């Protein structure tokens, strides 16, 4: 039972980390897109 709780916490941590990485990548992609649009 204890290992199950730790496992679920680990999964939640991975999901949060993945969400943060996804948000950062989205922001970076949006910024590069805006920069390219400004050039032309």
PDBQT receptor file of N, H, CA, C and O in Angstrom, charges set to zero:
ATOM      1  N   UNK A   1       0.847  -1.202   0.000  1.00  0.00    +0.000 N 
ATOM      2  CA  UNK A   1       0.000   0.000   0.000  1.00  0.00    +0.000 C 
ATOM      3  C   UNK A   1       0.883   1.253   0.000  1.00  0.00    +0.000 C 
ATOM      4  O   UNK A   1       0.594   2.219  -0.705  1.00  0.00    +0.000 OA
ATOM      5  N   UNK A   2       1.959   1.231   0.794  1.00  0.00    +0.000 N 
ATOM      6  H   UNK A   2       2.194   0.446   1.367  1.00  0.00    +0.000 HD
ATOM      7  CA  UNK A   2       2.836   2.402   0.852  1.00  0.00    +0.000 C 
ATOM      8  C   UNK A   2       3.483   2.639  -0.515  1.00  0.00    +0.000 C 
ATOM      9  O   UNK A   2       3.552   3.774  -0.986  1.00  0.00    +0.000 OA
ATOM     10  N   UNK A   3       3.955   1.561  -1.145  1.00  0.00    +0.000 N 
ATOM     11  H   UNK A   3       3.899   0.639  -0.762  1.00  0.00    +0.000 HD
ATOM     12  CA  UNK A   3       4.604   1.719  -2.445  1.00  0.00    +0.000 C 
ATOM     13  C   UNK A   3       3.601   2.251  -3.468  1.00  0.00    +0.000 C 
ATOM     14  O   UNK A   3       3.979   2.998  -4.370  1.00  0.00    +0.000 OA
ATOM     15  N   UNK A   4       2.334   1.878  -3.338  1.00  0.00    +0.000 N 
ATOM     16  H   UNK A   4       2.026   1.271  -2.605  1.00  0.00    +0.000 HD
ATOM     17  CA  UNK A   4       1.321   2.366  -4.285  1.00  0.00    +0.000 C 
ATOM     18  C   UNK A   4       1.163   3.884  -4.147  1.00  0.00    +0.000 C 
ATOM     19  O   UNK A   4       1.055   4.594  -5.146  1.00  0.00    +0.000 OA
ATOM     20  N   UNK A   5       1.149   4.372  -2.907  1.00  0.00    +0.000 N 
ATOM     21  H   UNK A   5       1.236   3.795  -2.095  1.00  0.00    +0.000 HD
ATOM     22  CA  UNK A   5       1.010   5.817  -2.680  1.00  0.00    +0.000 C 
ATOM     23  C   UNK A   5       2.221   6.543  -3.276  1.00  0.00    +0.000 C 
ATOM     24  O   UNK A   5       2.069   7.562  -3.950  1.00  0.00    +0.000 OA
ATOM     25  N   UNK A   6       3.410   6.016  -3.026  1.00  0.00    +0.000 N 
ATOM     26  H   UNK A   6       3.533   5.189  -2.479  1.00  0.00    +0.000 HD
ATOM     27  CA  UNK A   6       4.617   6.649  -3.558  1.00  0.00    +0.000 C 
ATOM     28  C   UNK A   6       4.576   6.626  -5.084  1.00  0.00    +0.000 C 
ATOM     29  O   UNK A   6       4.960   7.596  -5.737  1.00  0.00    +0.000 OA
ATOM     30  N   UNK A   7       4.105   5.505  -5.650  1.00  0.00    +0.000 N 
ATOM     31  H   UNK A   7       3.793   4.717  -5.119  1.00  0.00    +0.000 HD
ATOM     32  CA  UNK A   7       4.032   5.401  -7.108  1.00  0.00    +0.000 C 
ATOM     33  C   UNK A   7       3.093   6.440  -7.684  1.00  0.00    +0.000 C 
ATOM     34  O   UNK A   7       3.419   7.090  -8.678  1.00  0.00    +0.000 OA
ATOM     35  N   UNK A   8       1.927   6.606  -7.070  1.00  0.00    +0.000 N 
ATOM     36  H   UNK A   8       1.662   6.078  -6.262  1.00  0.00    +0.000 HD
ATOM     37  CA  UNK A   8       0.972   7.595  -7.585  1.00  0.00    +0.000 C 
ATOM     38  C   UNK A   8       1.559   8.998  -7.456  1.00  0.00    +0.000 C 
ATOM     39  O   UNK A   8       1.374   9.825  -8.348  1.00  0.00    +0.000 OA
ATOM     40  N   UNK A   9       2.264   9.278  -6.358  1.00  0.00    +0.000 N 
ATOM     41  H   UNK A   9       2.414   8.605  -5.633  1.00  0.00    +0.000 HD
ATOM     42  CA  UNK A   9       2.892  10.593  -6.204  1.00  0.00    +0.000 C 
ATOM     43  C   UNK A   9       3.936  10.799  -7.294  1.00  0.00    +0.000 C 
ATOM     44  O   UNK A   9       4.056  11.893  -7.846  1.00  0.00    +0.000 OA
ATOM     45  N   UNK A  10       4.689   9.747  -7.603  1.00  0.00    +0.000 N 
ATOM     46  H   UNK A  10       4.591   8.859  -7.155  1.00  0.00    +0.000 HD
ATOM     47  CA  UNK A  10       5.708   9.858  -8.641  1.00  0.00    +0.000 C 
ATOM     48  C   UNK A  10       5.046  10.147  -9.985  1.00  0.00    +0.000 C 
ATOM     49  O   UNK A  10       5.550  10.954 -10.767  1.00  0.00    +0.000 OA
ATOM     50  N   UNK A  11       3.924   9.494 -10.252  1.00  0.00    +0.000 N 
ATOM     51  H   UNK A  11       3.515   8.839  -9.617  1.00  0.00    +0.000 HD
ATOM     52  CA  UNK A  11       3.219   9.715 -11.520  1.00  0.00    +0.000 C 
ATOM     53  C   UNK A  11       2.727  11.158 -11.583  1.00  0.00    +0.000 C 
ATOM     54  O   UNK A  11       2.859  11.815 -12.615  1.00  0.00    +0.000 OA
ATOM     55  N   UNK A  12       2.161  11.651 -10.484  1.00  0.00    +0.000 N 
ATOM     56  H   UNK A  12       2.054  11.116  -9.646  1.00  0.00    +0.000 HD
ATOM     57  CA  UNK A  12       1.683  13.038 -10.463  1.00  0.00    +0.000 C 
ATOM     58  C   UNK A  12       2.848  13.986 -10.729  1.00  0.00    +0.000 C 
ATOM     59  O   UNK A  12       2.697  14.966 -11.459  1.00  0.00    +0.000 OA
ATOM     60  N   UNK A  13       4.014  13.700 -10.138  1.00  0.00    +0.000 N 
ATOM     61  H   UNK A  13       4.137  12.904  -9.544  1.00  0.00    +0.000 HD
ATOM     62  CA  UNK A  13       5.187  14.555 -10.343  1.00  0.00    +0.000 C 
ATOM     63  C   UNK A  13       5.585  14.546 -11.818  1.00  0.00    +0.000 C 
ATOM     64  O   UNK A  13       5.891  15.590 -12.393  1.00  0.00    +0.000 OA
ATOM     65  N   UNK A  14       5.578  13.355 -12.424  1.00  0.00    +0.000 N 
ATOM     66  H   UNK A  14       5.329  12.507 -11.957  1.00  0.00    +0.000 HD
ATOM     67  CA  UNK A  14       5.943  13.258 -13.840  1.00  0.00    +0.000 C 
ATOM     68  C   UNK A  14       4.950  14.022 -14.705  1.00  0.00    +0.000 C 
ATOM     69  O   UNK A  14       5.337  14.693 -15.661  1.00  0.00    +0.000 OA
ATOM     70  N   UNK A  15       3.670  13.916 -14.366  1.00  0.00    +0.000 N 
ATOM     71  H   UNK A  15       3.355  13.371 -13.590  1.00  0.00    +0.000 HD
ATOM     72  CA  UNK A  15       2.644  14.621 -15.154  1.00  0.00    +0.000 C 
ATOM     73  C   UNK A  15       2.841  16.125 -15.034  1.00  0.00    +0.000 C 
ATOM     74  O   UNK A  15       2.763  16.845 -16.030  1.00  0.00    +0.000 OA
ATOM     75  N   UNK A  16       3.097  16.604 -13.820  1.00  0.00    +0.000 N 
ATOM     76  H   UNK A  16       3.160  16.020 -13.011  1.00  0.00    +0.000 HD
ATOM     77  CA  UNK A  16       3.318  18.040 -13.625  1.00  0.00    +0.000 C 
ATOM     78  C   UNK A  16       4.562  18.491 -14.386  1.00  0.00    +0.000 C 
ATOM     79  O   UNK A  16       4.562  19.546 -15.019  1.00  0.00    +0.000 OA
ATOM     80  N   UNK A  17       5.629  17.679 -14.318  1.00  0.00    +0.000 N 
ATOM     81  H   UNK A  17       5.629  16.822 -13.803  1.00  0.00    +0.000 HD
ATOM     82  CA  UNK A  17       6.863  18.034 -15.011  1.00  0.00    +0.000 C 
ATOM     83  C   UNK A  17       6.612  18.078 -16.518  1.00  0.00    +0.000 C 
ATOM     84  O   UNK A  17       7.053  19.002 -17.202  1.00  0.00    +0.000 OA
ATOM     85  N   UNK A  18       5.901  17.073 -17.029  1.00  0.00    +0.000 N 
ATOM     86  H   UNK A  18       5.543  16.322 -16.473  1.00  0.00    +0.000 HD
ATOM     87  CA  UNK A  18       5.600  17.042 -18.459  1.00  0.00    +0.000 C 
ATOM     88  C   UNK A  18       4.765  18.235 -18.873  1.00  0.00    +0.000 C 
ATOM     89  O   UNK A  18       4.980  18.805 -19.943  1.00  0.00    +0.000 OA
ATOM     90  N   UNK A  19       3.810  18.619 -18.035  1.00  0.00    +0.000 N 
ATOM     91  H   UNK A  19       3.635  18.156 -17.166  1.00  0.00    +0.000 HD
ATOM     92  CA  UNK A  19       2.960  19.772 -18.359  1.00  0.00    +0.000 C 
ATOM     93  C   UNK A  19       3.797  21.043 -18.401  1.00  0.00    +0.000 C 
ATOM     94  O   UNK A  19       3.612  21.877 -19.287  1.00  0.00    +0.000 OA
ATOM     95  N   UNK A  20       4.715  21.197 -17.453  1.00  0.00    +0.000 N 
ATOM     96  H   UNK A  20       4.865  20.520 -16.734  1.00  0.00    +0.000 HD
ATOM     97  CA  UNK A  20       5.571  22.390 -17.436  1.00  0.00    +0.000 C 
ATOM     98  C   UNK A  20       6.441  22.432 -18.687  1.00  0.00    +0.000 C 
ATOM     99  O   UNK A  20       6.579  23.483 -19.313  1.00  0.00    +0.000 OA
ATOM    100  N   UNK A  21       7.031  21.290 -19.054  1.00  0.00    +0.000 N 
ATOM    101  H   UNK A  21       6.919  20.437 -18.546  1.00  0.00    +0.000 HD
ATOM    102  CA  UNK A  21       7.876  21.246 -20.255  1.00  0.00    +0.000 C 
ATOM    103  C   UNK A  21       7.043  21.591 -21.485  1.00  0.00    +0.000 C 
ATOM    104  O   UNK A  21       7.493  22.332 -22.359  1.00  0.00    +0.000 OA
ATOM    105  N   UNK A  22       5.807  21.043 -21.549  1.00  0.00    +0.000 N 
ATOM    106  H   UNK A  22       5.441  20.441 -20.839  1.00  0.00    +0.000 HD
ATOM    107  CA  UNK A  22       4.936  21.315 -22.694  1.00  0.00    +0.000 C 
ATOM    108  C   UNK A  22       4.608  22.801 -22.782  1.00  0.00    +0.000 C 
ATOM    109  O   UNK A  22       4.605  23.375 -23.871  1.00  0.00    +0.000 OA
ATOM    110  N   UNK A  23       4.332  23.424 -21.634  1.00  0.00    +0.000 N 
ATOM    111  H   UNK A  23       4.335  22.957 -20.749  1.00  0.00    +0.000 HD
ATOM    112  CA  UNK A  23       4.004  24.860 -21.619  1.00  0.00    +0.000 C 
ATOM    113  C   UNK A  23       5.216  25.673 -22.070  1.00  0.00    +0.000 C 
ATOM    114  O   UNK A  23       5.081  26.596 -22.873  1.00  0.00    +0.000 OA
ATOM    115  N   UNK A  24       6.400  25.329 -21.555  1.00  0.00    +0.000 N 
ATOM    116  H   UNK A  24       6.509  24.579 -20.903  1.00  0.00    +0.000 HD
ATOM    117  CA  UNK A  24       7.612  26.074 -21.928  1.00  0.00    +0.000 C 
ATOM    118  C   UNK A  24       7.873  25.935 -23.424  1.00  0.00    +0.000 C 
ATOM    119  O   UNK A  24       8.200  26.916 -24.093  1.00  0.00    +0.000 OA
ATOM    120  N   UNK A  25       7.729  24.708 -23.955  1.00  0.00    +0.000 N 
ATOM    121  H   UNK A  25       7.463  23.911 -23.412  1.00  0.00    +0.000 HD
ATOM    122  CA  UNK A  25       7.957  24.505 -25.386  1.00  0.00    +0.000 C 
ATOM    123  C   UNK A  25       6.945  25.300 -26.199  1.00  0.00    +0.000 C 
ATOM    124  O   UNK A  25       7.295  25.883 -27.225  1.00  0.00    +0.000 OA
ATOM    125  N   UNK A  26       5.698  25.328 -25.752  1.00  0.00    +0.000 N 
ATOM    126  H   UNK A  26       5.413  24.855 -24.919  1.00  0.00    +0.000 HD
ATOM    127  CA  UNK A  26       4.667  26.080 -26.478  1.00  0.00    +0.000 C 
ATOM    128  C   UNK A  26       5.015  27.563 -26.500  1.00  0.00    +0.000 C 
ATOM    129  O   UNK A  26       4.892  28.219 -27.535  1.00  0.00    +0.000 OA
ATOM    130  N   UNK A  27       5.451  28.091 -25.355  1.00  0.00    +0.000 N 
ATOM    131  H   UNK A  27       5.551  27.558 -24.515  1.00  0.00    +0.000 HD
ATOM    132  CA  UNK A  27       5.802  29.520 -25.284  1.00  0.00    +0.000 C 
ATOM    133  C   UNK A  27       7.000  29.805 -26.191  1.00  0.00    +0.000 C 
ATOM    134  O   UNK A  27       7.012  30.802 -26.914  1.00  0.00    +0.000 OA
ATOM    135  N   UNK A  28       8.009  28.929 -26.153  1.00  0.00    +0.000 N 
ATOM    136  H   UNK A  28       7.999  28.119 -25.566  1.00  0.00    +0.000 HD
ATOM    137  CA  UNK A  28       9.188  29.148 -26.990  1.00  0.00    +0.000 C 
ATOM    138  C   UNK A  28       8.801  29.100 -28.462  1.00  0.00    +0.000 C 
ATOM    139  O   UNK A  28       9.247  29.934 -29.249  1.00  0.00    +0.000 OA
ATOM    140  N   UNK A  29       7.975  28.131 -28.838  1.00  0.00    +0.000 N 
ATOM    141  H   UNK A  29       7.613  27.454 -28.198  1.00  0.00    +0.000 HD
ATOM    142  CA  UNK A  29       7.550  28.014 -30.233  1.00  0.00    +0.000 C 
ATOM    143  C   UNK A  29       6.769  29.250 -30.651  1.00  0.00    +0.000 C 
ATOM    144  O   UNK A  29       6.956  29.762 -31.755  1.00  0.00    +0.000 OA
ATOM    145  N   UNK A  30       5.895  29.730 -29.774  1.00  0.00    +0.000 N 
ATOM    146  H   UNK A  30       5.743  29.314 -28.878  1.00  0.00    +0.000 HD
ATOM    147  CA  UNK A  30       5.099  30.921 -30.091  1.00  0.00    +0.000 C 
ATOM    148  C   UNK A  30       6.009  32.134 -30.265  1.00  0.00    +0.000 C 
ATOM    149  O   UNK A  30       5.806  32.938 -31.174  1.00  0.00    +0.000 OA
ATOM    150  N   UNK A  31       7.011  32.268 -29.395  1.00  0.00    +0.000 N 
ATOM    151  H   UNK A  31       7.176  31.615 -28.656  1.00  0.00    +0.000 HD
ATOM    152  CA  UNK A  31       7.921  33.417 -29.483  1.00  0.00    +0.000 C 
ATOM    153  C   UNK A  31       8.720  33.371 -30.784  1.00  0.00    +0.000 C 
ATOM    154  O   UNK A  31       8.883  34.394 -31.450  1.00  0.00    +0.000 OA
ATOM    155  N   UNK A  32       9.217  32.191 -31.145  1.00  0.00    +0.000 N 
ATOM    156  H   UNK A  32       9.085  31.360 -30.604  1.00  0.00    +0.000 HD
ATOM    157  CA  UNK A  32       9.982  32.084 -32.390  1.00  0.00    +0.000 C 
ATOM    158  C   UNK A  32       9.077  32.377 -33.581  1.00  0.00    +0.000 C 
ATOM    159  O   UNK A  32       9.506  33.010 -34.545  1.00  0.00    +0.000 OA
ATOM    160  N   UNK A  33       7.824  31.919 -33.521  1.00  0.00    +0.000 N 
ATOM    161  H   UNK A  33       7.475  31.404 -32.738  1.00  0.00    +0.000 HD
ATOM    162  CA  UNK A  33       6.875  32.185 -34.610  1.00  0.00    +0.000 C 
ATOM    163  C   UNK A  33       6.631  33.686 -34.743  1.00  0.00    +0.000 C 
ATOM    164  O   UNK A  33       6.621  34.219 -35.853  1.00  0.00    +0.000 OA
ATOM    165  N   UNK A  34       6.433  34.369 -33.612  1.00  0.00    +0.000 N 
ATOM    166  H   UNK A  34       6.441  33.937 -32.710  1.00  0.00    +0.000 HD
ATOM    167  CA  UNK A  34       6.200  35.822 -33.639  1.00  0.00    +0.000 C 
ATOM    168  C   UNK A  34       7.444  36.531 -34.176  1.00  0.00    +0.000 C 
ATOM    169  O   UNK A  34       7.332  37.480 -34.953  1.00  0.00    +0.000 OA
ATOM    170  N   UNK A  35       8.617  36.079 -33.769  1.00  0.00    +0.000 N 
ATOM    171  H   UNK A  35       8.708  35.309 -33.139  1.00  0.00    +0.000 HD
ATOM    172  CA  UNK A  35       9.853  36.716 -34.233  1.00  0.00    +0.000 C 
ATOM    173  C   UNK A  35       9.983  36.565 -35.750  1.00  0.00    +0.000 C 
ATOM    174  O   UNK A  35      10.349  37.514 -36.443  1.00  0.00    +0.000 OA
ATOM    175  N   UNK A  36       9.683  35.371 -36.258  1.00  0.00    +0.000 N 
ATOM    176  H   UNK A  36       9.386  34.600 -35.694  1.00  0.00    +0.000 HD
ATOM    177  CA  UNK A  36       9.762  35.144 -37.699  1.00  0.00    +0.000 C 
ATOM    178  C   UNK A  36       8.735  36.007 -38.424  1.00  0.00    +0.000 C 
ATOM    179  O   UNK A  36       9.014  36.532 -39.502  1.00  0.00    +0.000 OA
ATOM    180  N   UNK A  37       7.561  36.155 -37.845  1.00  0.00    +0.000 N 
ATOM    181  H   UNK A  37       7.334  35.728 -36.970  1.00  0.00    +0.000 HD
ATOM    182  CA  UNK A  37       6.523  36.972 -38.480  1.00  0.00    +0.000 C 
ATOM    183  C   UNK A  37       6.961  38.440 -38.525  1.00  0.00    +0.000 C 
ATOM    184  O   UNK A  37       6.672  39.142 -39.494  1.00  0.00    +0.000 OA
ATOM    185  N   UNK A  38       7.650  38.903 -37.492  1.00  0.00    +0.000 N 
ATOM    186  H   UNK A  38       7.885  38.332 -36.705  1.00  0.00    +0.000 HD
ATOM    187  CA  UNK A  38       8.090  40.304 -37.465  1.00  0.00    +0.000 C 
ATOM    188  C   UNK A  38       9.177  40.548 -38.511  1.00  0.00    +0.000 C 
ATOM    189  O   UNK A  38       9.245  41.628 -39.098  1.00  0.00    +0.000 OA
ATOM    190  N   UNK A  39      10.027  39.546 -38.743  1.00  0.00    +0.000 N 
ATOM    191  H   UNK A  39       9.972  38.669 -38.266  1.00  0.00    +0.000 HD
ATOM    192  CA  UNK A  39      11.115  39.732 -39.713  1.00  0.00    +0.000 C 
ATOM    193  C   UNK A  39      10.539  40.050 -41.090  1.00  0.00    +0.000 C 
ATOM    194  O   UNK A  39      11.005  40.966 -41.767  1.00  0.00    +0.000 OA
ATOM    195  N   UNK A  40       9.531  39.294 -41.497  1.00  0.00    +0.000 N 
ATOM    196  H   UNK A  40       9.153  38.550 -40.947  1.00  0.00    +0.000 HD
ATOM    197  CA  UNK A  40       8.998  39.466 -42.856  1.00  0.00    +0.000 C 
ATOM    198  C   UNK A  40       7.864  40.476 -42.897  1.00  0.00    +0.000 C 
ATOM    199  O   UNK A  40       7.307  40.735 -43.963  1.00  0.00    +0.000 OA
TER     200      UNK A  40
